[in-house]
Amino acid sequence: MISDLRTFHLIGDEAYAREFASLSLLSRKKGLRWILWKLQEKGVSKEIQNQVLTHWAEEEKEIARQVAQKWIEKGMPLHQIARGLQNRGFTSPTIRHILKLDSGGNTDVYPSDHSMDSD
């Protein structure tokens, strides 16, 4: 529907990017890396992409936390959770923040009960 509005020039790039990011992040549980790639593919300017990144950066962490929590409850190993978040387009800093990984991929601060307590 959003794409149709853009095709018929009934919605500008900024509004399109805002709606696309909202739908992708909140409903489809996609990360900002994926969203920015799609916006670039659609020809949305870097300036508008940066606005999307700035606006949704904190929300991405919460969505990633929700996705990771669901997978933890299913007993998925940490490395598979990290890969799954990466495949959904979440940014590396967000994945490291959510899973509390150090630069070597080790996790000595991740809660042993695998709870996702907020910082």
URLINDA-V812536 format. One line per field, one symbol per residue. ss: DSSP state (~ for helix, > for strand, _ for the rest). psi: psi as a letter, one per 40 degrees, with the letter a starting at -180 (. if undefined). burial: I if it has 16 or more other C-alpha atoms within 10 Angstrom, else O. Layout:
ss = ???
psi = ???
burial = ???
This chain:
ss = _~~~~~~_____~~~~~~~~~~~~~~~____~~~~~~~~~~____~~~~~~~~~~~~~~~~~~~~~~~~~~~~____~~~~~~~~~~____~~~~~~~~____________________
psi = dddddddefehidddddddddddddddefiiddddddddddeehiddddddddddedddddddddddddddddeehiddddddddddeeiidddddddefiieeeigeehhdefigii.
burial = OOOOOOOOOOOOIIOIIIOIIIOIIOOOIIIIIIIIOOIOOOOIOOOIIOOIIOOIOOOIIOIIIOIIIOIIOOOOOIOOIIOIIIOIIIIOOIIOOIIIIOOOOOOOOIOOOOOOOOO
